Amino acid sequence: MKVIFFDVGQGDAALVTFPDGKNLLIDSGPCFENFDAGKTFIIPYLKREKIRRLDAVVLTHSDVDHIGGMASIFRNIPVNKIYDNGIYQASAVCSTYRQIIDSLGLPLERINAGHRLTESEHWGLFVLHPTRSFPGAKNANFNNSSIVLKISNGKISFLFTGDIEVESETFLLNYGNLLQANVLKIPHHGSQTSSSLEFLQCVAPEYAIISVGKNNKFNFPNSEVLERLNSLGIKTIRTDVNGAVVFRTDGTRLERIR
């Protein structure tokens, strides 16, 4: 299995290639007036790697820095299935996302905790959050309603957390040891409102990936979060410093190849 955390500036996008060759895109980075992460980074990579089709796309939540590149991707790359949490913001980018899905007739499914998107004898993809009863969904808290995915291949696992904050992290602690993962995509770009000590201790990752833009206006990642990660001995990799981050695993060993 190969996992790529793209460097899309201030936003999130990752691609998982499973051992059977199927490809899953998680988020698509931002889209602004003069910049489209899907067009600039993701589509060229897919074409260079001769990935002509995405088997699935997961949108963790509808913030522009996660959903922005979707429109150009849908226009240029065939997609078998789209998954999201069904909670949409009143933004132009979000409206475009929904309109393109409708106009192209793409299959869309709302998912929440308990869904299994793919599973074999050796690997699987499990949705841990949000639950249907989670209060964040009712309060239109888009960050805390982010889809959280655990992807496992044998003994190695990755946890994708969208932009969840402490409220959701505390909720997820109910999973106990099931929350553990070798690689954690740090929630909300390293914001002070996320990555609580209890959450990091429960996940107990070897690597923490912070997807963040260089010199971003939010001053992400927060210095306290970085200190917390360092105090726990977690290897921290930032896309604004290191660029794209790539892992591969045979289910027993985890190798960082970029």
Protein Blocks (a to p, Z undefined) as FASTA:
>chain_A
ZZddddebjadddddddfkopacdedjbjadfkbcfklmmmmmmmmmnopabdfbdcdfb
lcfklmmmmmmmmmmmccfbdcdehiacddfklmmmmmmmmmnopacddddehiafbdcf
kbccddfbdcfklmklmnopaklmpccddddehjbccddehjadfklmmmmmmnmmmlgc
fbdcdehhhpakgoifklmmmnopabdcddddehiaklpacfklmmmmmmnopacddfkl
nopaddddehlaccdfZZ
